[in-house]
């Protein structure tokens, strides 16, 4: 059924209301959909930043545990780029970096790294060479060996830059969540409502 958005007496944040036993209901509203998209992007950026914080010096996780470091860096790349793709949700537009050209360039390089290296097989950052052991190039082969390496993350400068990029996007989305949440809260609960108060009232109730 249709959720009751407003009554003659809008919901208020009073102690009397908090004492009532309330139920939670889903509802349809364009602002609600927009807010949900922003919240899922915010969760992706939170994962990105958490992964990068474990890799950026003074953390030595990348060097001391290569597989874990690779997993964290891959998760950071995938989670970050997800924020700029659209499908079931409306993704971010790279134009959020329009006034930060260095971040826009970094964003493009991060996306290319994810698209061409992590998401697809054998890019320029994955190398596999079968080599022959011999005295020189005209000598008989004495044995065969494999040299393989897979790019698992950048140097300290790359990691710091990636963290700065994700942090900027995270702050942008946090502001969008607050703005959209405030608008939805006022629409649903009355002119004095805010997103922060609405969440507090929901969980108290």
N, C-alpha and C positions, 0 to 999 in steps of 0.2 A: 504493500500500500504506500500511499504518498505520505512522506514524513511531514508532520505539522511543523512548519517553519516558524510561524508567529501566531500568537493568540492575542486577545484583547490585553492581556497582561504578559508582556515578554518575560522570558526566563531571566532571572537576576541571580547574582552571586551572593545569596544570603545564607545564613546559617540554617534557616528553616528549610530551604531547598536541599541543603546537604544532608539533612536528617531523613529525607524520604528515600524509599527504596525505588530506584529507577532501573529501567532496562535500556540496552543499547540497540539502536536501529540504524540500518543503512538508509541512505537517501540519495536522491539525484539532484545535482546542481552543477552548472558549468564551472563555478569557482572550486567546488569540491574536487572535480576531475583534474583541474589544473594544479591544485595543491597536492593531490596524490602523486602526480607526475614529478613535481618538484621534490617531494619527500623521498621518492625512490632514487632520484638523481643525487640528492643529499647523502643517502646511504652509500651509494657507489663512491662518491667523493670521500666519505669518511673512511671507507675501506682502503681507497688509494692512499690517503694521507697516512693511515696507520701502518700500511706496508712500508711506505717510503721512510717513515720515522725510524723503523727498525733497521734500515739500510744506510741511512745518511750518517757519516761520521759524527760523533765518536763511536757509533755502533760498528762493530767489525763482523757482523753476522755474515755479510756477503763473502768475506774472505775466509772466515773460519768454517762455514758450512755452505758450500757451494750450491747443493741441491735446494736447501731451504731458501737461500738467497735468490736463486733462480725462480723458485715458486712464488716468493713474495714480489719480485719484480714483475713477473708475468701477471700476477693478480692485479698489481697496481696498473699495468698497461691496459689490461682488459677492462677493469672497472672504470678507469678514466675515460677510455674511448667510448664505452657504452653510454656515457652521459651526453655524447654528441650525435647519437644515432636516434632515428625516429622509427616508430613502428606502433607498438601498443601504447607508447607514451610519446609525448612531444619532447624531443631532445633539446639540449642547449645549442645555441648558435655560436660558432667561433667568433662572431662579431663582439662578444663580450670582451675580447682582447683588442678591440679596434684602437684604443688609446694606449695600448702597451704592445708596440710592434715587436719587441724582443720576445714577449710571451707568445704572440701570434706565430712567430717563426718557430719557436720551441714547440708549440702545440702541433704544428704541421709535421715536425720531425718525430714527435712522439707517436702521432697517428700513423705515419709511414712505417715506423718501427713495428708497431702492432700489426698493421695491415700486411706488410710484406715479409715479416720475419716470424712473429708469434702466431698469427692466424693462418699462415700458409706455409707449405713445405719448402725447405731449402731456399732461403734468401741469401743475400750477400753476407749476412752475419753468421751463417752456418757453413762450416768448411769440413770436407771429408776428402782426404787424399791418401790413396794407396801408393806407397813409395817402395822403391827397390834399393836394396843395399848392394853396392858394388864399389870396386876400387875407383873407377871413373866411368864416364858415360859409354865407353866402348868395351868395358870389361864384362865378363859373365856375371849374371845375377847370383848373389850369395844368399839372398833372403828377401822377403816381402814384409812390409809393416804398414800400419795405419796411423795417420795423423788426423785426429778429429777434434774440433772444438766448436762449441755452440755459445754464441753471445748470451751471457746471463745477466747483463746489467752494465751500466756505464761506469765511468770513473766518478770520483767524488763530485766533480763539477756537474756532470750529467745528473747525478742523483739530487744534488741541491737544487738545480734548475727545475727538475721535474717536480720536486716537492713545492717549490715556489709557485709553479704553474698550477698545481692542484689546489694549493692553499688559496690562490686568487679566485679560482672557480668556486671553491667551497664557500668563501665569504660572499661571493655574488649570489649563489643559490640560497644561502642563509637569509640574505636580505629579501630575496624574492619569496621565500617561504613565509617570512614574517609579514610582508606586505599583503600577499594573497590570503594568508591565514587571518589577518586582521579584517580584511574585507568580508570574508566568509563569516567570521564570528559576528560582526556587526549585522550582517544580513540575517543570521539565524537567531541571534540572542539579544540584539538591541544595540543602540548607538554607543553605549559605554563599554561594550565587550571588546576584548583583544584576543588574539590567538593564544597568548600565554595564559590569560585568565580562563579562557574557554577550556583549555586542556586541564588546568588545575581543577576546575569545577567538575569536569567530566570524571576524573579519577577519584575525586572526593565523593562524588555522588554514587 
